[in-house]
């Protein structure tokens, strides 16, 4: 687990109003005009950070010491850019943490994570003023793609080629071709369209493309994107395995709960040999949260200070299994695992030896 830490300074945090961003369309009714949720007042935090590994702290119940109306602290402990939004749907008000990772295509199928200076930027305060949901393509993509606070699947756009297939360890992931709307967005309109379809702006960075796809479920880490270049060659892009951004929620109750992020947008620029992946994590705003931590598991992660390699591997595997077991949101945006009452895998917080010792102590106390 590679979790880099650098305290967020005031100049790296920008707050500005945001729209809920959940744009919907009833495609089974001849694409009636998009229904938009009522605007809500919210904040968006842009946090850029990098640093050293940090071990997880164990969950310990505590009595809330601050007002529940206080906004949670946000800490980005990764080398990625992130933004925090708020949204609202039938499940209630929620936070939506967005993360963007940019990769260079070094060789056929091989991706290399770029640093922030070389990465696709995130929108600034000037780009997000008011309630705009613009579909115009900018260096950061499109406002609508950044500001939509929940997608139930992954949108894919390719510049210089066509998406042919997406596969993962569990087999092929179905893809559906999107159709253009008259407002500059694209949406799926096939006979098997969901009652509520979400739309995307067809942007690969600042470049508008004419073809797009959405998947039937979220694309996981390690998936293979098979692309057919306009020149006719086949390019297989292998997404990094064990590259897993996630959120650690520190609730005011004392619970410490890991929550998955979901890949909601993938853009491939064959001309500039670049891939950008956008992730979202959604969790209820009604339950008081003290701190929201953005974290990252990477293939080259190292143990924390004072931690053995064996314990690091045990902890990382426990975290990956815990996150993978969380069912994706479907009917509404909020992650089912984002609750302070659930019990994460205990190996995240305690070694197997510590758990064995705790069981022995408990057994000794109950024995006659």
C-alpha positions as CSV (number, residue, x, y, z in Angstrom):
1,X,0.0,0.0,0.0
2,X,1.6,3.2,-1.1
3,X,0.0,6.1,0.8
4,X,1.8,9.4,0.4
5,X,1.2,12.1,2.8
6,X,1.7,15.9,2.6
7,X,-0.5,18.2,4.7
8,X,-2.7,20.3,2.5
9,X,-1.8,24.0,2.6
10,X,-4.2,26.8,2.2
11,X,-3.1,27.6,-1.3
12,X,-3.9,24.1,-2.5
13,X,-7.5,24.2,-1.4
14,X,-10.1,26.1,-3.4
15,X,-13.8,26.2,-2.6
16,X,-16.6,27.3,-4.9
17,X,-20.3,26.6,-5.5
18,X,-21.2,23.5,-7.2
19,X,-24.4,22.0,-8.7
20,X,-25.6,18.6,-7.7
21,X,-24.5,17.5,-11.2
22,X,-26.7,14.5,-11.5
23,X,-28.1,14.9,-15.0
24,X,-30.6,12.3,-16.1
25,X,-32.5,11.5,-19.3
26,X,-35.6,9.2,-19.8
27,X,-34.4,7.5,-22.9
28,X,-37.4,5.2,-23.2
29,X,-39.6,8.2,-23.8
30,X,-38.0,9.3,-27.0
31,X,-35.3,11.2,-25.2
32,X,-37.4,13.8,-23.5
33,X,-35.5,16.8,-22.3
34,X,-33.1,16.0,-19.5
35,X,-34.5,16.2,-16.0
36,X,-32.2,18.2,-13.6
37,X,-32.1,17.9,-9.9
38,X,-32.7,21.1,-7.9
39,X,-29.4,23.0,-7.4
40,X,-27.8,22.6,-4.0
41,X,-25.2,24.8,-2.3
42,X,-22.0,22.8,-1.9
43,X,-18.3,23.1,-1.9
44,X,-15.6,21.7,-4.1
45,X,-12.1,21.1,-2.8
46,X,-9.1,20.7,-5.1
47,X,-6.4,18.9,-3.1
48,X,-2.9,18.0,-4.5
49,X,-0.6,16.1,-2.2
50,X,2.3,13.6,-2.2
51,X,4.6,12.3,0.5
52,X,5.4,9.2,2.6
53,X,3.5,6.0,3.5
54,X,1.1,6.2,6.5
55,X,-0.2,3.2,8.4
56,X,-3.9,3.0,9.2
57,X,-5.1,3.7,12.7
58,X,-7.4,1.2,14.4
59,X,-11.0,2.1,14.9
60,X,-11.9,3.1,18.5
61,X,-15.3,4.4,19.6
62,X,-15.2,8.0,20.7
63,X,-17.6,10.7,21.8
64,X,-18.1,13.5,19.2
65,X,-16.4,16.6,20.5
66,X,-17.3,19.0,17.8
67,X,-20.6,20.2,16.3
68,X,-22.1,17.9,13.8
69,X,-22.7,20.8,11.5
70,X,-18.9,21.3,10.9
71,X,-17.6,20.4,7.5
72,X,-15.3,17.4,7.5
73,X,-11.5,17.9,7.1
74,X,-10.2,16.7,3.8
75,X,-6.8,15.3,3.3
76,X,-5.3,14.0,0.1
77,X,-2.6,11.4,0.9
78,X,-1.9,10.5,-2.7
79,X,0.0,11.9,-5.7
80,X,-3.3,12.4,-7.6
81,X,-5.5,15.4,-7.9
82,X,-8.9,15.3,-6.2
83,X,-12.1,17.4,-5.9
84,X,-14.9,17.1,-3.3
85,X,-18.5,17.9,-4.4
86,X,-21.9,17.4,-2.8
87,X,-24.9,15.9,-4.4
88,X,-28.5,14.8,-3.6
89,X,-30.7,12.0,-4.9
90,X,-33.4,9.7,-3.6
91,X,-30.9,8.2,-1.2
92,X,-30.3,11.6,0.4
93,X,-27.5,14.2,0.5
94,X,-24.0,12.8,-0.1
95,X,-20.4,13.8,-0.7
96,X,-18.7,12.8,-4.0
97,X,-14.9,12.7,-4.0
98,X,-13.4,12.8,-7.5
99,X,-9.9,11.6,-8.4
100,X,-8.0,11.9,-11.6
101,X,-5.0,9.8,-12.7
102,X,-3.1,10.4,-15.9
103,X,-0.9,7.7,-17.6
104,X,1.6,7.8,-20.5
105,X,1.5,5.0,-23.0
106,X,5.1,4.0,-23.0
107,X,4.8,0.9,-25.1
108,X,2.0,-1.2,-26.6
109,X,-0.2,-2.0,-23.5
110,X,2.2,-0.5,-20.9
111,X,1.0,2.5,-18.9
112,X,3.1,4.7,-16.6
113,X,1.6,7.1,-14.0
114,X,2.5,10.7,-14.7
115,X,3.2,13.3,-12.0
116,X,0.8,16.3,-11.5
117,X,2.8,18.6,-13.8
118,X,2.3,16.3,-16.7
119,X,-1.2,15.2,-15.9
120,X,-4.5,16.4,-17.2
121,X,-5.5,19.3,-15.0
122,X,-8.7,19.6,-12.9
123,X,-11.0,22.5,-13.4
124,X,-10.3,25.7,-11.5
125,X,-12.6,28.0,-9.6
126,X,-13.2,30.2,-12.7
127,X,-14.3,27.1,-14.7
128,X,-16.9,26.1,-12.1
129,X,-18.6,29.4,-11.3
130,X,-22.4,29.3,-11.1
131,X,-24.4,26.3,-12.0
132,X,-22.8,25.6,-15.4
133,X,-22.9,22.0,-16.8
134,X,-21.0,22.9,-20.0
135,X,-20.2,20.2,-22.5
136,X,-17.4,22.3,-24.1
137,X,-14.1,20.5,-24.2
138,X,-11.3,22.1,-22.2
139,X,-7.8,21.0,-21.2
140,X,-9.4,19.3,-18.1
141,X,-12.1,17.7,-20.2
142,X,-15.7,19.0,-19.9
143,X,-17.3,20.6,-16.9
144,X,-20.3,18.2,-17.0
145,X,-18.0,15.2,-16.8
146,X,-16.2,16.7,-13.8
147,X,-19.3,18.0,-12.1
148,X,-21.7,15.0,-12.4
149,X,-21.5,13.6,-8.9
150,X,-22.4,10.0,-9.7
151,X,-22.2,7.7,-12.7
152,X,-23.4,4.1,-12.4
153,X,-20.9,2.9,-15.0
154,X,-17.8,3.9,-16.9
155,X,-17.8,6.2,-20.0
156,X,-15.0,5.7,-22.5
157,X,-13.8,8.1,-25.2
158,X,-11.0,7.5,-27.7
159,X,-9.1,10.0,-29.9
160,X,-7.6,8.4,-32.9
161,X,-9.3,5.1,-32.7
162,X,-12.3,3.0,-31.7
163,X,-13.0,1.0,-28.6
164,X,-13.4,-2.6,-29.6
165,X,-13.7,-4.4,-26.2
166,X,-13.2,-4.2,-22.5
167,X,-12.2,-7.3,-20.5
168,X,-11.2,-8.1,-17.0
169,X,-10.4,-11.1,-14.8
170,X,-14.1,-12.0,-14.8
171,X,-14.4,-11.9,-18.6
172,X,-15.7,-9.4,-21.1
173,X,-17.5,-6.3,-19.9
174,X,-20.3,-5.2,-22.1
175,X,-20.0,-1.9,-23.9
176,X,-22.7,0.2,-25.5
177,X,-22.2,2.9,-28.2
178,X,-23.4,6.3,-27.3
179,X,-25.4,8.6,-29.6
180,X,-25.0,12.4,-30.0
181,X,-27.5,14.8,-28.5
182,X,-28.2,18.3,-29.8
183,X,-26.6,19.9,-26.7
184,X,-23.1,18.5,-27.4
185,X,-23.4,15.5,-25.1
186,X,-23.7,11.8,-25.8
187,X,-26.0,9.1,-24.3
188,X,-27.0,5.5,-24.9
189,X,-30.3,5.3,-26.7
190,X,-30.5,1.6,-27.6
191,X,-33.6,-0.6,-27.2
192,X,-32.2,-2.0,-23.9
193,X,-31.4,1.5,-22.5
194,X,-31.9,1.9,-18.7
195,X,-35.0,3.9,-17.7
196,X,-32.6,6.5,-16.5
197,X,-29.5,7.0,-18.6
198,X,-26.6,9.3,-17.8
199,X,-24.8,11.3,-20.4
200,X,-21.2,12.4,-21.0
201,X,-19.6,15.1,-23.0
202,X,-17.4,13.4,-25.7
203,X,-14.1,15.1,-24.7
204,X,-10.6,13.7,-24.6
205,X,-9.0,16.6,-22.8
206,X,-9.6,19.7,-25.0
207,X,-10.3,17.6,-28.1
208,X,-13.9,16.7,-29.0
209,X,-14.5,13.2,-30.5
210,X,-17.4,11.8,-32.4
211,X,-17.6,8.4,-30.8
212,X,-18.1,7.2,-27.3
213,X,-19.2,4.2,-25.2
214,X,-20.4,3.3,-21.8
215,X,-19.9,0.0,-20.0
216,X,-22.5,-2.2,-18.4
217,X,-20.6,-2.1,-15.1
218,X,-17.6,-0.2,-13.7
219,X,-14.2,-1.0,-15.2
220,X,-12.0,-2.4,-12.5
221,X,-8.2,-2.1,-12.0
222,X,-6.2,-4.4,-14.2
223,X,-8.8,-4.4,-17.0
224,X,-7.8,-4.5,-20.7
225,X,-9.0,-1.9,-23.1
226,X,-8.8,-3.2,-26.7
227,X,-8.6,-0.2,-29.1
228,X,-8.5,-0.2,-32.9
229,X,-6.4,2.7,-34.1
230,X,-7.7,4.7,-37.1
231,X,-4.6,3.4,-39.0
232,X,-6.0,-0.1,-38.5
233,X,-3.6,-1.4,-35.9
234,X,-4.8,-3.0,-32.7
235,X,-3.7,-1.5,-29.4
236,X,-4.3,-3.4,-26.1
237,X,-4.1,-1.1,-23.1
238,X,-3.5,-2.9,-19.9
239,X,-4.7,-0.8,-16.9
240,X,-2.4,-1.2,-13.9
241,X,-3.3,-4.0,-11.5
242,X,-3.5,-3.1,-7.8
243,X,-3.8,0.6,-8.7
244,X,-6.7,1.3,-6.3
245,X,-7.7,4.8,-5.1
246,X,-10.0,4.6,-2.1
247,X,-11.4,6.8,0.7
248,X,-10.9,6.4,4.4
249,X,-13.7,7.9,6.4
250,X,-13.0,8.9,10.0
251,X,-16.5,9.4,11.5
252,X,-17.1,11.5,14.5
253,X,-18.4,8.4,16.3
254,X,-14.8,7.1,16.1
255,X,-15.4,4.5,13.3
256,X,-12.7,4.3,10.6
257,X,-14.2,2.9,7.4
258,X,-12.6,2.3,4.0
259,X,-14.8,3.1,1.0
260,X,-14.1,2.2,-2.7
261,X,-13.8,4.6,-5.6
262,X,-15.3,3.7,-8.9
263,X,-13.9,4.4,-12.4
264,X,-16.5,6.6,-14.0
265,X,-14.6,7.9,-17.1
266,X,-11.7,6.7,-19.2
267,X,-10.3,8.7,-22.0
268,X,-7.6,7.4,-24.5
269,X,-5.6,9.8,-26.6
270,X,-3.6,7.7,-29.1
271,X,-2.2,10.8,-30.8
272,X,-0.6,12.0,-27.6
273,X,-0.1,8.5,-26.1
274,X,-2.0,9.2,-22.9
275,X,-4.8,7.6,-20.8
276,X,-6.8,9.5,-18.2
277,X,-8.9,7.7,-15.6
278,X,-11.5,9.5,-13.4
279,X,-12.8,7.9,-10.2
280,X,-15.6,8.8,-7.8
281,X,-16.5,7.8,-4.3
282,X,-19.9,8.7,-2.8
283,X,-20.8,8.6,0.9
284,X,-23.7,10.0,2.9
285,X,-23.4,13.6,4.2
286,X,-26.0,13.0,7.0
287,X,-23.7,10.9,9.1
288,X,-21.2,13.2,10.8
289,X,-17.7,12.7,9.3
290,X,-14.6,14.2,11.1
291,X,-12.1,13.6,8.3
292,X,-12.1,12.4,4.7
293,X,-8.8,10.9,3.6
294,X,-8.0,10.1,-0.1
295,X,-5.6,7.2,-0.3
296,X,-4.0,5.0,-2.9
297,X,-2.8,1.4,-3.2
298,X,-0.2,0.9,-5.9
299,X,1.8,-2.1,-7.3
300,X,5.1,-0.6,-6.0
301,X,3.9,0.3,-2.5
302,X,6.3,0.0,0.4
303,X,5.8,-0.8,4.2
304,X,5.3,2.1,6.6
305,X,8.0,3.1,8.9
306,X,8.5,0.2,11.5
307,X,6.3,-2.1,9.5
308,X,7.6,-5.5,8.3
309,X,7.2,-6.5,4.6
310,X,5.0,-9.4,5.7
311,X,2.6,-7.2,7.7
312,X,2.5,-4.7,4.8
313,X,1.4,-7.5,2.4
314,X,-1.1,-8.8,4.9
315,X,-2.6,-5.3,5.5
316,X,-2.7,-4.5,1.8
317,X,-4.4,-7.8,0.8
318,X,-7.0,-7.3,3.5
319,X,-7.7,-3.8,2.3
320,X,-8.1,-5.0,-1.3
321,X,-10.4,-7.8,-0.3
322,X,-12.5,-5.5,1.9
323,X,-12.9,-2.9,-0.9
324,X,-13.6,-5.6,-3.5
325,X,-16.4,-7.0,-1.4
326,X,-18.3,-3.7,-1.4
327,X,-21.3,-3.9,-3.8
328,X,-21.4,-1.0,-6.3
329,X,-24.1,1.6,-5.9
330,X,-27.0,1.0,-8.2
331,X,-30.4,2.5,-7.3
332,X,-28.8,5.6,-5.7
333,X,-25.4,7.1,-5.4
334,X,-24.3,6.4,-1.8
335,X,-21.9,3.5,-1.4
336,X,-23.4,0.7,0.8
337,X,-20.1,0.2,2.6
338,X,-19.9,3.9,3.6
339,X,-21.5,3.5,7.0
340,X,-19.9,3.7,10.4
341,X,-21.8,0.5,11.6
342,X,-20.1,-1.9,9.2
343,X,-17.1,-4.0,10.3
344,X,-14.2,-3.8,7.9
345,X,-11.7,-6.7,7.6
346,X,-9.9,-6.6,11.0
347,X,-6.5,-7.4,9.3
348,X,-6.5,-3.9,8.0
349,X,-6.0,-2.6,11.5
350,X,-4.4,-5.6,13.4
351,X,-1.9,-8.2,12.4
352,X,-2.9,-11.9,12.5
353,X,-0.7,-12.3,15.5
354,X,-2.5,-9.5,17.3
355,X,-5.9,-10.9,16.5
356,X,-4.9,-14.3,17.7
357,X,-3.6,-12.8,21.0
358,X,-6.9,-10.9,21.4
359,X,-8.9,-14.1,20.9
360,X,-6.8,-15.9,23.5
361,X,-7.3,-13.1,26.0
362,X,-11.0,-13.1,25.4
363,X,-11.2,-16.9,25.8
364,X,-9.2,-16.7,29.0
365,X,-11.6,-14.2,30.4
366,X,-14.7,-16.4,29.6
367,X,-13.2,-19.7,30.8
368,X,-14.2,-20.9,34.3
